[in-house]
Amino acid sequence: MENERNPPGRSASPGKEFFLPELCLPQALLVLVVLAELLVLVLVLIEPLYPQFDWVRLALISLFVQWIVLLSAGLLCGLRPWLARLRPGVAGAAGCLLVMTVTLMCTAVTDYCQPAGATSLDAPVERYVRYSLIALIMSALMLRYFYLQSQWRKQQQAELRARIESLQARIRPHFLFNTLNSIASLVNSDPAKAEQAVLDLSDLFRASLGKPGGLTTWREELELAKRYLSIEQYRLGERLQLDWDVSAIPDDLPIPQLTLQPLLENALIYGIAPRVEGGVVRVEADYERGVFILRVSNPYDEVARRQTSSGTQQALANIGARITALFGPHASLSVERRDGRHFTCLRYPCARLTQEASAI
């Protein structure tokens, strides 16, 4: 029954995927007002030029056109949930008809309100027809523009989802292989710990496969990373020491899934595993003025680094590509070395709540 009430092409929550934008928003109203003024200038310029420019006429035409635009925008905004239930073509035709009706009503009101003898009686029918055609053409062009913009936005989102899922698919096998290698090293030395590590890996992958990609919350990502570290702790023992400074991060902050874990894996492979004495992996995170900063550091030894593989470089490149795709050009993943430590810093702008996840 639910499928019958909401057939394909119609949304259960009207307006969410509708091509007509929210015309009541200040930005949209500003654009409409500017476009209306440009239309007024066109209407004035197509008439014969007089030695003295009639500013009063320009003001009256502007007032007339702005009334039509603002009233039409208000009605379209109010009727948007209803229009969203219709097919795009029917909704566009209804929008054009509404704008034409508002234009005719405003024209009739201006004729009625003019002083006696001031009303232009030359071809009133032609004037109504001309205004109707202008309203029809302009509204059709505007609605067509909104529709094409909506289709382009949907295509961009589909391409973004495909790109993110591809990058995510590359990280998962890499993550699995390295974790299995860690468990394999425990099979001979400590079978009991190896068995427990397998159980931890099961829980770990159940959590990581819970979402197909995109964004998760900081709390879930942190829990996933700690489960990974618990497996590595079996293998590295006291050689692995952790220093966390992440208390300032809200639990609901959005972060691409499987972001912290590859950074920690990189730190363990290059900073802890090659060193007999091990070392401290420090995780720092800040969230100020809408920018999230995550920094993972580990001891750095050039000789030990040459002895390890470069397998995690692909994972780090994928993380950089994913945060750029999700959060735009201001997102970055940088690497630096100083004071005997290797720092990997991730930075991107984001909202407090995971609102971006609904767009991916």
C-alpha positions, 0 to 999 in steps of 0.5 A: 500500500505504501508503494501505491501511495508513493509511486516511482518518481514521487517523493514521500517527503515533497520538495526534497528532490524537486527542481524548483529551489526554495524561492523564499530564501534571501539569496534566491529573492536577491537573485530574482530582484536583480533579474527583475530589474534587468528585465525592466531595463530591457523593457525601457530600452526597447521603447523609443528614446526621449531627449530626457530620460523618464525616471518616474516611468522607470520607477513605476515599471520597476514597482510593477515588475517587482510586485509580480516577481515577489508575489510569484516567488511567494506563491511558488514557495508556498505551493512547492510541496504540492508542485513537488508531487507532480511530474516536472513537466506538469509542475513547470506548466503549472508554475508558468500558469501561476506567473501569468495569472499573477501578471494579469491580476497585477495589470488589472489592479494597476489599471483599476488604481490609476486616476480617471483619465490616466488609464491608457485605453489604446489596445488594452487587450493587446497590452494584456496579451503582451504582458502575458506572453512576456510573463510566460517566456520569462517564467518558462526560461527561469523554470527551465534553468532551474530544472537543468541546474537540478539535473546537473546537480544530481549528476554531480552527486551521482559522480561524487558517490561513485568516486567515493565508493571507488576510493572506499573500495580500495581502502577496505582490502588494504585494511583487511590484508594488513590486519590479517598480517598482524593476526598471522604473526600471533598464530605461532607466538600466542594462539589465544591472542590470535583467536581473540584478535580474529573476534576483534577483527570480526567486530571491526569489519562488521562496524566498518561494513555497516555503511557503504561509504561517505560520512560517519560520526567522529564517535563511530570512527574513533571506536573503529580505530580503537578496535584496530589498535586493540588488534595491533596491541596484541602484536606490538605489546608494550612497544606501542604507546598511545597518547590521545588528545581528542576530548574537544571533538563533538561526537556528531562531527562528520568524518569520512569513514575509514579515515583515522584507521589508515592514519594510525596504520601508517604510524604503526608501520613506519614509526613503531614496527621497525623500532625495537624500542617502539614509541608513542603514537599521538593523536590530536584533534581540534574543531574551531570555527567550523574547521576540523583538524586531525593530526597523527604523529609517530617517531621517525627513523629514516633508516627504519623507514627504508626497510618498510614497504610503501603500501599505505601511501595509496591509502593516504592518497585515497583519504586526501582524494575523498576529503577533497571530494566531500568537503571541497578544495579547502580540505587538505592532507599534509605530511611533515617531519620535524624533531624526530617525528612524522606528522600527518595532518588532515584538515577540512571545513564541516558543519557540527552535525552530519548534514553533509551525509544526506547529500552523498 
